[in-house]
Amino acid sequence: MEKKIKQEELDNILKFQNKIRTICTNIGILESQKHGALHDLAGVNQDQEKLKKEIEDKYGAININLEDGTYTEIENNVE
């Protein structure tokens, strides 16, 4: 005679296994989305650095007020 656990116990085990599988799948999807978002962020950072260099080439080293666009020059204290 085969020894078995109760069907209710087996059903509970299978329910938890399915939940774990679903959660792992969701984690994989989220990691993939995170990976894409990190690439997007890297691209935006590159574009920002390019713009920063263009502005610095045009105006020199400056601090820009992001509220109204005014700027002040950054003084180089070379001693």
mmCIF file of the N, C-alpha and C atoms, coordinates in Angstrom:
data_MODEL
# 
_entry.id   MODEL 
# 
loop_
_atom_site.group_PDB 
_atom_site.id 
_atom_site.type_symbol 
_atom_site.label_atom_id 
_atom_site.label_alt_id 
_atom_site.label_comp_id 
_atom_site.label_asym_id 
_atom_site.label_entity_id 
_atom_site.label_seq_id 
_atom_site.pdbx_PDB_ins_code 
_atom_site.Cartn_x 
_atom_site.Cartn_y 
_atom_site.Cartn_z 
_atom_site.occupancy 
_atom_site.B_iso_or_equiv 
_atom_site.pdbx_formal_charge 
_atom_site.auth_seq_id 
_atom_site.auth_comp_id 
_atom_site.auth_asym_id 
_atom_site.auth_atom_id 
_atom_site.pdbx_PDB_model_num 
ATOM 1   N N  . MET A 1 1  ? 0.838  -1.187 0.000   1.00 0.00 ? 1  MET A N  1 
ATOM 2   C CA . MET A 1 1  ? 0.000  0.000  0.000   1.00 0.00 ? 1  MET A CA 1 
ATOM 3   C C  . MET A 1 1  ? 0.879  1.245  0.000   1.00 0.00 ? 1  MET A C  1 
ATOM 4   N N  . GLU A 1 2  ? 0.571  2.167  -0.923  1.00 0.00 ? 2  GLU A N  1 
ATOM 5   C CA . GLU A 1 2  ? 1.311  3.420  -1.005  1.00 0.00 ? 2  GLU A CA 1 
ATOM 6   C C  . GLU A 1 2  ? 0.919  4.337  0.134   1.00 0.00 ? 2  GLU A C  1 
ATOM 7   N N  . LYS A 1 3  ? 1.921  5.048  0.626   1.00 0.00 ? 3  LYS A N  1 
ATOM 8   C CA . LYS A 1 3  ? 1.656  6.039  1.669   1.00 0.00 ? 3  LYS A CA 1 
ATOM 9   C C  . LYS A 1 3  ? 1.495  7.390  0.992   1.00 0.00 ? 3  LYS A C  1 
ATOM 10  N N  . LYS A 1 4  ? 0.456  8.116  1.332   1.00 0.00 ? 4  LYS A N  1 
ATOM 11  C CA . LYS A 1 4  ? 0.170  9.419  0.737   1.00 0.00 ? 4  LYS A CA 1 
ATOM 12  C C  . LYS A 1 4  ? -0.235 10.404 1.825   1.00 0.00 ? 4  LYS A C  1 
ATOM 13  N N  . ILE A 1 5  ? 0.065  11.671 1.528   1.00 0.00 ? 5  ILE A N  1 
ATOM 14  C CA . ILE A 1 5  ? -0.475 12.718 2.391   1.00 0.00 ? 5  ILE A CA 1 
ATOM 15  C C  . ILE A 1 5  ? -1.909 12.974 1.955   1.00 0.00 ? 5  ILE A C  1 
ATOM 16  N N  . LYS A 1 6  ? -2.623 13.685 2.759   1.00 0.00 ? 6  LYS A N  1 
ATOM 17  C CA . LYS A 1 6  ? -4.017 13.984 2.429   1.00 0.00 ? 6  LYS A CA 1 
ATOM 18  C C  . LYS A 1 6  ? -4.079 14.874 1.187   1.00 0.00 ? 6  LYS A C  1 
ATOM 19  N N  . GLN A 1 7  ? -5.126 14.743 0.411   1.00 0.00 ? 7  GLN A N  1 
ATOM 20  C CA . GLN A 1 7  ? -5.306 15.540 -0.797  1.00 0.00 ? 7  GLN A CA 1 
ATOM 21  C C  . GLN A 1 7  ? -5.299 17.034 -0.478  1.00 0.00 ? 7  GLN A C  1 
ATOM 22  N N  . GLU A 1 8  ? -5.919 17.416 0.640   1.00 0.00 ? 8  GLU A N  1 
ATOM 23  C CA . GLU A 1 8  ? -5.947 18.824 1.056   1.00 0.00 ? 8  GLU A CA 1 
ATOM 24  C C  . GLU A 1 8  ? -4.531 19.341 1.296   1.00 0.00 ? 8  GLU A C  1 
ATOM 25  N N  . GLU A 1 9  ? -3.687 18.530 1.899   1.00 0.00 ? 9  GLU A N  1 
ATOM 26  C CA . GLU A 1 9  ? -2.297 18.925 2.146   1.00 0.00 ? 9  GLU A CA 1 
ATOM 27  C C  . GLU A 1 9  ? -1.544 19.070 0.823   1.00 0.00 ? 9  GLU A C  1 
ATOM 28  N N  . LEU A 1 10 ? -1.746 18.111 -0.083  1.00 0.00 ? 10 LEU A N  1 
ATOM 29  C CA . LEU A 1 10 ? -1.113 18.192 -1.397  1.00 0.00 ? 10 LEU A CA 1 
ATOM 30  C C  . LEU A 1 10 ? -1.590 19.436 -2.150  1.00 0.00 ? 10 LEU A C  1 
ATOM 31  N N  . ASP A 1 11 ? -2.884 19.722 -2.089  1.00 0.00 ? 11 ASP A N  1 
ATOM 32  C CA . ASP A 1 11 ? -3.428 20.911 -2.736  1.00 0.00 ? 11 ASP A CA 1 
ATOM 33  C C  . ASP A 1 11 ? -2.784 22.184 -2.185  1.00 0.00 ? 11 ASP A C  1 
ATOM 34  N N  . ASN A 1 12 ? -2.583 22.226 -0.867  1.00 0.00 ? 12 ASN A N  1 
ATOM 35  C CA . ASN A 1 12 ? -1.938 23.396 -0.256  1.00 0.00 ? 12 ASN A CA 1 
ATOM 36  C C  . ASN A 1 12 ? -0.499 23.535 -0.721  1.00 0.00 ? 12 ASN A C  1 
ATOM 37  N N  . ILE A 1 13 ? 0.222  22.425 -0.798  1.00 0.00 ? 13 ILE A N  1 
ATOM 38  C CA . ILE A 1 13 ? 1.607  22.464 -1.276  1.00 0.00 ? 13 ILE A CA 1 
ATOM 39  C C  . ILE A 1 13 ? 1.641  22.985 -2.710  1.00 0.00 ? 13 ILE A C  1 
ATOM 40  N N  . LEU A 1 14 ? 0.768  22.463 -3.557  1.00 0.00 ? 14 LEU A N  1 
ATOM 41  C CA . LEU A 1 14 ? 0.727  22.889 -4.955  1.00 0.00 ? 14 LEU A CA 1 
ATOM 42  C C  . LEU A 1 14 ? 0.341  24.358 -5.081  1.00 0.00 ? 14 LEU A C  1 
ATOM 43  N N  . LYS A 1 15 ? -0.553 24.817 -4.217  1.00 0.00 ? 15 LYS A N  1 
ATOM 44  C CA . LYS A 1 15 ? -0.955 26.219 -4.227  1.00 0.00 ? 15 LYS A CA 1 
ATOM 45  C C  . LYS A 1 15 ? 0.249  27.121 -3.922  1.00 0.00 ? 15 LYS A C  1 
ATOM 46  N N  . PHE A 1 16 ? 1.049  26.732 -2.915  1.00 0.00 ? 16 PHE A N  1 
ATOM 47  C CA . PHE A 1 16 ? 2.230  27.532 -2.586  1.00 0.00 ? 16 PHE A CA 1 
ATOM 48  C C  . PHE A 1 16 ? 3.260  27.480 -3.710  1.00 0.00 ? 16 PHE A C  1 
ATOM 49  N N  . GLN A 1 17 ? 3.432  26.329 -4.324  1.00 0.00 ? 17 GLN A N  1 
ATOM 50  C CA . GLN A 1 17 ? 4.373  26.213 -5.444  1.00 0.00 ? 17 GLN A CA 1 
ATOM 51  C C  . GLN A 1 17 ? 3.961  27.105 -6.602  1.00 0.00 ? 17 GLN A C  1 
ATOM 52  N N  . ASN A 1 18 ? 2.663  27.157 -6.888  1.00 0.00 ? 18 ASN A N  1 
ATOM 53  C CA . ASN A 1 18 ? 2.172  28.030 -7.956  1.00 0.00 ? 18 ASN A CA 1 
ATOM 54  C C  . ASN A 1 18 ? 2.372  29.493 -7.611  1.00 0.00 ? 18 ASN A C  1 
ATOM 55  N N  . LYS A 1 19 ? 2.149  29.853 -6.345  1.00 0.00 ? 19 LYS A N  1 
ATOM 56  C CA . LYS A 1 19 ? 2.372  31.243 -5.924  1.00 0.00 ? 19 LYS A CA 1 
ATOM 57  C C  . LYS A 1 19 ? 3.842  31.614 -6.071  1.00 0.00 ? 19 LYS A C  1 
ATOM 58  N N  . ILE A 1 20 ? 4.727  30.709 -5.656  1.00 0.00 ? 20 ILE A N  1 
ATOM 59  C CA . ILE A 1 20 ? 6.166  30.959 -5.762  1.00 0.00 ? 20 ILE A CA 1 
ATOM 60  C C  . ILE A 1 20 ? 6.559  31.130 -7.228  1.00 0.00 ? 20 ILE A C  1 
ATOM 61  N N  . ARG A 1 21 ? 6.050  30.282 -8.100  1.00 0.00 ? 21 ARG A N  1 
ATOM 62  C CA . ARG A 1 21 ? 6.345  30.362 -9.532  1.00 0.00 ? 21 ARG A CA 1 
ATOM 63  C C  . ARG A 1 21 ? 5.868  31.697 -10.103 1.00 0.00 ? 21 ARG A C  1 
ATOM 64  N N  . THR A 1 22 ? 4.665  32.095 -9.729  1.00 0.00 ? 22 THR A N  1 
ATOM 65  C CA . THR A 1 22 ? 4.115  33.371 -10.212 1.00 0.00 ? 22 THR A CA 1 
ATOM 66  C C  . THR A 1 22 ? 4.959  34.549 -9.725  1.00 0.00 ? 22 THR A C  1 
ATOM 67  N N  . ILE A 1 23 ? 5.347  34.520 -8.460  1.00 0.00 ? 23 ILE A N  1 
ATOM 68  C CA . ILE A 1 23 ? 6.162  35.611 -7.899  1.00 0.00 ? 23 ILE A CA 1 
ATOM 69  C C  . ILE A 1 23 ? 7.516  35.666 -8.588  1.00 0.00 ? 23 ILE A C  1 
ATOM 70  N N  . CYS A 1 24 ? 8.132  34.504 -8.825  1.00 0.00 ? 24 CYS A N  1 
ATOM 71  C CA . CYS A 1 24 ? 9.426  34.479 -9.509  1.00 0.00 ? 24 CYS A CA 1 
ATOM 72  C C  . CYS A 1 24 ? 9.314  35.021 -10.932 1.00 0.00 ? 24 CYS A C  1 
ATOM 73  N N  . THR A 1 25 ? 8.229  34.682 -11.616 1.00 0.00 ? 25 THR A N  1 
ATOM 74  C CA . THR A 1 25 ? 7.997  35.223 -12.957 1.00 0.00 ? 25 THR A CA 1 
ATOM 75  C C  . THR A 1 25 ? 7.852  36.740 -12.898 1.00 0.00 ? 25 THR A C  1 
ATOM 76  N N  . ASN A 1 26 ? 7.092  37.228 -11.930 1.00 0.00 ? 26 ASN A N  1 
ATOM 77  C CA . ASN A 1 26 ? 6.908  38.679 -11.779 1.00 0.00 ? 26 ASN A CA 1 
ATOM 78  C C  . ASN A 1 26 ? 8.225  39.373 -11.470 1.00 0.00 ? 26 ASN A C  1 
ATOM 79  N N  . ILE A 1 27 ? 9.059  38.751 -10.648 1.00 0.00 ? 27 ILE A N  1 
ATOM 80  C CA . ILE A 1 27 ? 10.377 39.329 -10.340 1.00 0.00 ? 27 ILE A CA 1 
ATOM 81  C C  . ILE A 1 27 ? 11.205 39.423 -11.616 1.00 0.00 ? 27 ILE A C  1 
ATOM 82  N N  . GLY A 1 28 ? 11.158 38.383 -12.443 1.00 0.00 ? 28 GLY A N  1 
ATOM 83  C CA . GLY A 1 28 ? 11.888 38.408 -13.710 1.00 0.00 ? 28 GLY A CA 1 
ATOM 84  C C  . GLY A 1 28 ? 11.417 39.531 -14.610 1.00 0.00 ? 28 GLY A C  1 
ATOM 85  N N  . ILE A 1 29 ? 10.120 39.720 -14.692 1.00 0.00 ? 29 ILE A N  1 
ATOM 86  C CA . ILE A 1 29 ? 9.562  40.802 -15.508 1.00 0.00 ? 29 ILE A CA 1 
ATOM 87  C C  . ILE A 1 29 ? 10.011 42.154 -14.967 1.00 0.00 ? 29 ILE A C  1 
ATOM 88  N N  . LEU A 1 30 ? 9.953  42.315 -13.639 1.00 0.00 ? 30 LEU A N  1 
ATOM 89  C CA . LEU A 1 30 ? 10.372 43.582 -13.028 1.00 0.00 ? 30 LEU A CA 1 
ATOM 90  C C  . LEU A 1 30 ? 11.858 43.839 -13.252 1.00 0.00 ? 30 LEU A C  1 
ATOM 91  N N  . GLU A 1 31 ? 12.676 42.788 -13.153 1.00 0.00 ? 31 GLU A N  1 
ATOM 92  C CA . GLU A 1 31 ? 14.115 42.964 -13.391 1.00 0.00 ? 31 GLU A CA 1 
ATOM 93  C C  . GLU A 1 31 ? 14.374 43.387 -14.834 1.00 0.00 ? 31 GLU A C  1 
ATOM 94  N N  . SER A 1 32 ? 13.622 42.819 -15.760 1.00 0.00 ? 32 SER A N  1 
ATOM 95  C CA . SER A 1 32 ? 13.760 43.197 -17.164 1.00 0.00 ? 32 SER A CA 1 
ATOM 96  C C  . SER A 1 32 ? 13.370 44.658 -17.363 1.00 0.00 ? 32 SER A C  1 
ATOM 97  N N  . GLN A 1 33 ? 12.272 45.073 -16.735 1.00 0.00 ? 33 GLN A N  1 
ATOM 98  C CA . GLN A 1 33 ? 11.856 46.474 -16.821 1.00 0.00 ? 33 GLN A CA 1 
ATOM 99  C C  . GLN A 1 33 ? 12.893 47.386 -16.172 1.00 0.00 ? 33 GLN A C  1 
ATOM 100 N N  . LYS A 1 34 ? 13.449 46.947 -15.051 1.00 0.00 ? 34 LYS A N  1 
ATOM 101 C CA . LYS A 1 34 ? 14.488 47.728 -14.369 1.00 0.00 ? 34 LYS A CA 1 
ATOM 102 C C  . LYS A 1 34 ? 15.698 47.895 -15.283 1.00 0.00 ? 34 LYS A C  1 
ATOM 103 N N  . HIS A 1 35 ? 16.089 46.810 -15.940 1.00 0.00 ? 35 HIS A N  1 
ATOM 104 C CA . HIS A 1 35 ? 17.236 46.846 -16.843 1.00 0.00 ? 35 HIS A CA 1 
ATOM 105 C C  . HIS A 1 35 ? 17.004 47.875 -17.960 1.00 0.00 ? 35 HIS A C  1 
ATOM 106 N N  . GLY A 1 36 ? 15.811 47.844 -18.538 1.00 0.00 ? 36 GLY A N  1 
ATOM 107 C CA . GLY A 1 36 ? 15.479 48.812 -19.582 1.00 0.00 ? 36 GLY A CA 1 
ATOM 108 C C  . GLY A 1 36 ? 15.487 50.240 -19.061 1.00 0.00 ? 36 GLY A C  1 
ATOM 109 N N  . ALA A 1 37 ? 14.942 50.422 -17.860 1.00 0.00 ? 37 ALA A N  1 
ATOM 110 C CA . ALA A 1 37 ? 14.902 51.764 -17.266 1.00 0.00 ? 37 ALA A CA 1 
ATOM 111 C C  . ALA A 1 37 ? 16.312 52.279 -16.985 1.00 0.00 ? 37 ALA A C  1 
ATOM 112 N N  . LEU A 1 38 ? 17.203 51.397 -16.550 1.00 0.00 ? 38 LEU A N  1 
ATOM 113 C CA . LEU A 1 38 ? 18.585 51.807 -16.292 1.00 0.00 ? 38 LEU A CA 1 
ATOM 114 C C  . LEU A 1 38 ? 19.277 52.223 -17.591 1.00 0.00 ? 38 LEU A C  1 
ATOM 115 N N  . HIS A 1 39 ? 18.990 51.521 -18.683 1.00 0.00 ? 39 HIS A N  1 
ATOM 116 C CA . HIS A 1 39 ? 19.547 51.931 -19.979 1.00 0.00 ? 39 HIS A CA 1 
ATOM 117 C C  . HIS A 1 39 ? 18.983 53.285 -20.401 1.00 0.00 ? 39 HIS A C  1 
ATOM 118 N N  . ASP A 1 40 ? 17.692 53.491 -20.187 1.00 0.00 ? 40 ASP A N  1 
ATOM 119 C CA . ASP A 1 40 ? 17.082 54.788 -20.491 1.00 0.00 ? 40 ASP A CA 1 
ATOM 120 C C  . ASP A 1 40 ? 17.754 55.896 -19.684 1.00 0.00 ? 40 ASP A C  1 
ATOM 121 N N  . LEU A 1 41 ? 17.976 55.639 -18.398 1.00 0.00 ? 41 LEU A N  1 
ATOM 122 C CA . LEU A 1 41 ? 18.624 56.618 -17.525 1.00 0.00 ? 41 LEU A CA 1 
ATOM 123 C C  . LEU A 1 41 ? 20.031 56.934 -18.007 1.00 0.00 ? 41 LEU A C  1 
ATOM 124 N N  . ALA A 1 42 ? 20.767 55.898 -18.402 1.00 0.00 ? 42 ALA A N  1 
ATOM 125 C CA . ALA A 1 42 ? 22.125 56.124 -18.898 1.00 0.00 ? 42 ALA A CA 1 
ATOM 126 C C  . ALA A 1 42 ? 22.101 57.008 -20.149 1.00 0.00 ? 42 ALA A C  1 
ATOM 127 N N  . GLY A 1 43 ? 21.128 56.781 -21.019 1.00 0.00 ? 43 GLY A N  1 
ATOM 128 C CA . GLY A 1 43 ? 21.009 57.597 -22.226 1.00 0.00 ? 43 GLY A CA 1 
ATOM 129 C C  . GLY A 1 43 ? 20.698 59.047 -21.903 1.00 0.00 ? 43 GLY A C  1 
ATOM 130 N N  . VAL A 1 44 ? 19.788 59.262 -20.965 1.00 0.00 ? 44 VAL A N  1 
ATOM 131 C CA . VAL A 1 44 ? 19.441 60.627 -20.562 1.00 0.00 ? 44 VAL A CA 1 
ATOM 132 C C  . VAL A 1 44 ? 20.653 61.307 -19.932 1.00 0.00 ? 44 VAL A C  1 
ATOM 133 N N  . ASN A 1 45 ? 21.394 60.572 -19.104 1.00 0.00 ? 45 ASN A N  1 
ATOM 134 C CA . ASN A 1 45 ? 22.598 61.149 -18.495 1.00 0.00 ? 45 ASN A CA 1 
ATOM 135 C C  . ASN A 1 45 ? 23.621 61.540 -19.556 1.00 0.00 ? 45 ASN A C  1 
ATOM 136 N N  . GLN A 1 46 ? 23.780 60.692 -20.578 1.00 0.00 ? 46 GLN A N  1 
ATOM 137 C CA . GLN A 1 46 ? 24.701 61.019 -21.673 1.00 0.00 ? 46 GLN A CA 1 
ATOM 138 C C  . GLN A 1 46 ? 24.260 62.279 -22.404 1.00 0.00 ? 46 GLN A C  1 
ATOM 139 N N  . ASP A 1 47 ? 22.974 62.353 -22.712 1.00 0.00 ? 47 ASP A N  1 
ATOM 140 C CA . ASP A 1 47 ? 22.449 63.535 -23.399 1.00 0.00 ? 47 ASP A CA 1 
ATOM 141 C C  . ASP A 1 47 ? 22.629 64.792 -22.558 1.00 0.00 ? 47 ASP A C  1 
ATOM 142 N N  . GLN A 1 48 ? 22.418 64.660 -21.239 1.00 0.00 ? 48 GLN A N  1 
ATOM 143 C CA . GLN A 1 48 ? 22.589 65.807 -20.351 1.00 0.00 ? 48 GLN A CA 1 
ATOM 144 C C  . GLN A 1 48 ? 24.040 66.257 -20.323 1.00 0.00 ? 48 GLN A C  1 
ATOM 145 N N  . GLU A 1 49 ? 24.970 65.303 -20.273 1.00 0.00 ? 49 GLU A N  1 
ATOM 146 C CA . GLU A 1 49 ? 26.388 65.661 -20.259 1.00 0.00 ? 49 GLU A CA 1 
ATOM 147 C C  . GLU A 1 49 ? 26.785 66.336 -21.569 1.00 0.00 ? 49 GLU A C  1 
ATOM 148 N N  . LYS A 1 50 ? 26.220 65.888 -22.686 1.00 0.00 ? 50 LYS A N  1 
ATOM 149 C CA . LYS A 1 50 ? 26.500 66.515 -23.975 1.00 0.00 ? 50 LYS A CA 1 
ATOM 150 C C  . LYS A 1 50 ? 26.016 67.965 -23.971 1.00 0.00 ? 50 LYS A C  1 
ATOM 151 N N  . LEU A 1 51 ? 24.786 68.180 -23.490 1.00 0.00 ? 51 LEU A N  1 
ATOM 152 C CA . LEU A 1 51 ? 24.246 69.540 -23.422 1.00 0.00 ? 51 LEU A CA 1 
ATOM 153 C C  . LEU A 1 51 ? 25.083 70.404 -22.475 1.00 0.00 ? 51 LEU A C  1 
ATOM 154 N N  . LYS A 1 52 ? 25.477 69.822 -21.350 1.00 0.00 ? 52 LYS A N  1 
ATOM 155 C CA . LYS A 1 52 ? 26.302 70.554 -20.373 1.00 0.00 ? 52 LYS A CA 1 
ATOM 156 C C  . LYS A 1 52 ? 27.604 71.023 -21.032 1.00 0.00 ? 52 LYS A C  1 
ATOM 157 N N  . LYS A 1 53 ? 28.230 70.139 -21.822 1.00 0.00 ? 53 LYS A N  1 
ATOM 158 C CA . LYS A 1 53 ? 29.475 70.515 -22.496 1.00 0.00 ? 53 LYS A CA 1 
ATOM 159 C C  . LYS A 1 53 ? 29.224 71.612 -23.523 1.00 0.00 ? 53 LYS A C  1 
ATOM 160 N N  . GLU A 1 54 ? 28.123 71.491 -24.281 1.00 0.00 ? 54 GLU A N  1 
ATOM 161 C CA . GLU A 1 54 ? 27.802 72.530 -25.277 1.00 0.00 ? 54 GLU A CA 1 
ATOM 162 C C  . GLU A 1 54 ? 27.592 73.880 -24.599 1.00 0.00 ? 54 GLU A C  1 
ATOM 163 N N  . ILE A 1 55 ? 26.883 73.896 -23.481 1.00 0.00 ? 55 ILE A N  1 
ATOM 164 C CA . ILE A 1 55 ? 26.637 75.150 -22.761 1.00 0.00 ? 55 ILE A CA 1 
ATOM 165 C C  . ILE A 1 55 ? 27.938 75.688 -22.189 1.00 0.00 ? 55 ILE A C  1 
ATOM 166 N N  . GLU A 1 56 ? 28.770 74.794 -21.643 1.00 0.00 ? 56 GLU A N  1 
ATOM 167 C CA . GLU A 1 56 ? 30.046 75.235 -21.080 1.00 0.00 ? 56 GLU A CA 1 
ATOM 168 C C  . GLU A 1 56 ? 30.965 75.783 -22.164 1.00 0.00 ? 56 GLU A C  1 
ATOM 169 N N  . ASP A 1 57 ? 30.956 75.156 -23.351 1.00 0.00 ? 57 ASP A N  1 
ATOM 170 C CA . ASP A 1 57 ? 31.767 75.669 -24.464 1.00 0.00 ? 57 ASP A CA 1 
ATOM 171 C C  . ASP A 1 57 ? 31.285 77.062 -24.884 1.00 0.00 ? 57 ASP A C  1 
ATOM 172 N N  . LYS A 1 58 ? 29.984 77.292 -24.803 1.00 0.00 ? 58 LYS A N  1 
ATOM 173 C CA . LYS A 1 58 ? 29.410 78.574 -25.235 1.00 0.00 ? 58 LYS A CA 1 
ATOM 174 C C  . LYS A 1 58 ? 29.563 79.661 -24.171 1.00 0.00 ? 58 LYS A C  1 
ATOM 175 N N  . TYR A 1 59 ? 29.303 79.331 -22.897 1.00 0.00 ? 59 TYR A N  1 
ATOM 176 C CA . TYR A 1 59 ? 29.269 80.341 -21.833 1.00 0.00 ? 59 TYR A CA 1 
ATOM 177 C C  . TYR A 1 59 ? 30.439 80.264 -20.855 1.00 0.00 ? 59 TYR A C  1 
ATOM 178 N N  . GLY A 1 60 ? 31.207 79.197 -20.916 1.00 0.00 ? 60 GLY A N  1 
ATOM 179 C CA . GLY A 1 60 ? 32.259 78.976 -19.926 1.00 0.00 ? 60 GLY A CA 1 
ATOM 180 C C  . GLY A 1 60 ? 31.669 78.254 -18.718 1.00 0.00 ? 60 GLY A C  1 
ATOM 181 N N  . ALA A 1 61 ? 32.469 78.176 -17.660 1.00 0.00 ? 61 ALA A N  1 
ATOM 182 C CA . ALA A 1 61 ? 32.020 77.490 -16.449 1.00 0.00 ? 61 ALA A CA 1 
ATOM 183 C C  . ALA A 1 61 ? 31.018 78.382 -15.709 1.00 0.00 ? 61 ALA A C  1 
ATOM 184 N N  . ILE A 1 62 ? 29.780 77.895 -15.580 1.00 0.00 ? 62 ILE A N  1 
ATOM 185 C CA . ILE A 1 62 ? 28.731 78.701 -14.952 1.00 0.00 ? 62 ILE A CA 1 
ATOM 186 C C  . ILE A 1 62 ? 27.857 77.826 -14.053 1.00 0.00 ? 62 ILE A C  1 
ATOM 187 N N  . ASN A 1 63 ? 27.182 78.493 -13.130 1.00 0.00 ? 63 ASN A N  1 
ATOM 188 C CA . ASN A 1 63 ? 26.109 77.884 -12.344 1.00 0.00 ? 63 ASN A CA 1 
ATOM 189 C C  . ASN A 1 63 ? 24.805 78.469 -12.863 1.00 0.00 ? 63 ASN A C  1 
ATOM 190 N N  . ILE A 1 64 ? 23.858 77.586 -13.196 1.00 0.00 ? 64 ILE A N  1 
ATOM 191 C CA . ILE A 1 64 ? 22.592 78.035 -13.788 1.00 0.00 ? 64 ILE A CA 1 
ATOM 192 C C  . ILE A 1 64 ? 21.470 77.904 -12.770 1.00 0.00 ? 64 ILE A C  1 
ATOM 193 N N  . ASN A 1 65 ? 20.681 78.972 -12.631 1.00 0.00 ? 65 ASN A N  1 
ATOM 194 C CA . ASN A 1 65 ? 19.473 78.929 -11.812 1.00 0.00 ? 65 ASN A CA 1 
ATOM 195 C C  . ASN A 1 65 ? 18.410 78.236 -12.654 1.00 0.00 ? 65 ASN A C  1 
ATOM 196 N N  . LEU A 1 66 ? 17.978 77.058 -12.222 1.00 0.00 ? 66 LEU A N  1 
ATOM 197 C CA . LEU A 1 66 ? 17.030 76.268 -13.010 1.00 0.00 ? 66 LEU A CA 1 
ATOM 198 C C  . LEU A 1 66 ? 15.609 76.812 -12.976 1.00 0.00 ? 66 LEU A C  1 
ATOM 199 N N  . GLU A 1 67 ? 15.356 77.788 -12.143 1.00 0.00 ? 67 GLU A N  1 
ATOM 200 C CA . GLU A 1 67 ? 14.017 78.375 -12.091 1.00 0.00 ? 67 GLU A CA 1 
ATOM 201 C C  . GLU A 1 67 ? 13.819 79.451 -13.150 1.00 0.00 ? 67 GLU A C  1 
ATOM 202 N N  . ASP A 1 68 ? 14.876 80.238 -13.401 1.00 0.00 ? 68 ASP A N  1 
ATOM 203 C CA . ASP A 1 68 ? 14.679 81.342 -14.346 1.00 0.00 ? 68 ASP A CA 1 
ATOM 204 C C  . ASP A 1 68 ? 15.745 81.428 -15.440 1.00 0.00 ? 68 ASP A C  1 
ATOM 205 N N  . GLY A 1 69 ? 16.732 80.554 -15.421 1.00 0.00 ? 69 GLY A N  1 
ATOM 206 C CA . GLY A 1 69 ? 17.746 80.530 -16.473 1.00 0.00 ? 69 GLY A CA 1 
ATOM 207 C C  . GLY A 1 69 ? 18.894 81.497 -16.291 1.00 0.00 ? 69 GLY A C  1 
ATOM 208 N N  . THR A 1 70 ? 18.870 82.288 -15.233 1.00 0.00 ? 70 THR A N  1 
ATOM 209 C CA . THR A 1 70 ? 20.005 83.187 -14.998 1.00 0.00 ? 70 THR A CA 1 
ATOM 210 C C  . THR A 1 70 ? 21.208 82.338 -14.596 1.00 0.00 ? 70 THR A C  1 
ATOM 211 N N  . TYR A 1 71 ? 22.383 82.943 -14.776 1.00 0.00 ? 71 TYR A N  1 
ATOM 212 C CA . TYR A 1 71 ? 23.584 82.189 -14.400 1.00 0.00 ? 71 TYR A CA 1 
ATOM 213 C C  . TYR A 1 71 ? 24.636 83.116 -13.813 1.00 0.00 ? 71 TYR A C  1 
ATOM 214 N N  . THR A 1 72 ? 25.529 82.499 -13.074 1.00 0.00 ? 72 THR A N  1 
ATOM 215 C CA . THR A 1 72 ? 26.697 83.199 -12.547 1.00 0.00 ? 72 THR A CA 1 
ATOM 216 C C  . THR A 1 72 ? 27.926 82.424 -12.977 1.00 0.00 ? 72 THR A C  1 
ATOM 217 N N  . GLU A 1 73 ? 28.971 83.159 -13.248 1.00 0.00 ? 73 GLU A N  1 
ATOM 218 C CA . GLU A 1 73 ? 30.225 82.525 -13.671 1.00 0.00 ? 73 GLU A CA 1 
ATOM 219 C C  . GLU A 1 73 ? 30.923 81.889 -12.471 1.00 0.00 ? 73 GLU A C  1 
ATOM 220 N N  . ILE A 1 74 ? 31.573 80.784 -12.727 1.00 0.00 ? 74 ILE A N  1 
ATOM 221 C CA . ILE A 1 74 ? 32.363 80.112 -11.706 1.00 0.00 ? 74 ILE A CA 1 
ATOM 222 C C  . ILE A 1 74 ? 33.788 80.607 -11.857 1.00 0.00 ? 74 ILE A C  1 
ATOM 223 N N  . GLU A 1 75 ? 34.315 81.155 -10.783 1.00 0.00 ? 75 GLU A N  1 
ATOM 224 C CA . GLU A 1 75 ? 35.690 81.679 -10.831 1.00 0.00 ? 75 GLU A CA 1 
ATOM 225 C C  . GLU A 1 75 ? 36.663 80.576 -10.521 1.00 0.00 ? 75 GLU A C  1 
ATOM 226 N N  . ASN A 1 76 ? 37.733 80.536 -11.306 1.00 0.00 ? 76 ASN A N  1 
ATOM 227 C CA . ASN A 1 76 ? 38.797 79.574 -11.054 1.00 0.00 ? 76 ASN A CA 1 
ATOM 228 C C  . ASN A 1 76 ? 39.834 80.240 -10.166 1.00 0.00 ? 76 ASN A C  1 
ATOM 229 N N  . ASN A 1 77 ? 40.029 79.699 -8.976  1.00 0.00 ? 77 ASN A N  1 
ATOM 230 C CA . ASN A 1 77 ? 41.032 80.223 -8.053  1.00 0.00 ? 77 ASN A CA 1 
ATOM 231 C C  . ASN A 1 77 ? 42.285 79.377 -8.156  1.00 0.00 ? 77 ASN A C  1 
ATOM 232 N N  . VAL A 1 78 ? 43.113 79.686 -9.157  1.00 0.00 ? 78 VAL A N  1 
ATOM 233 C CA . VAL A 1 78 ? 44.349 78.957 -9.364  1.00 0.00 ? 78 VAL A CA 1 
ATOM 234 C C  . VAL A 1 78 ? 45.446 79.714 -8.646  1.00 0.00 ? 78 VAL A C  1 
ATOM 235 N N  . GLU A 1 79 ? 46.092 79.031 -7.727  1.00 0.00 ? 79 GLU A N  1 
ATOM 236 C CA . GLU A 1 79 ? 47.165 79.699 -6.971  1.00 0.00 ? 79 GLU A CA 1 
ATOM 237 C C  . GLU A 1 79 ? 48.485 79.056 -7.255  1.00 0.00 ? 79 GLU A C  1 
# 
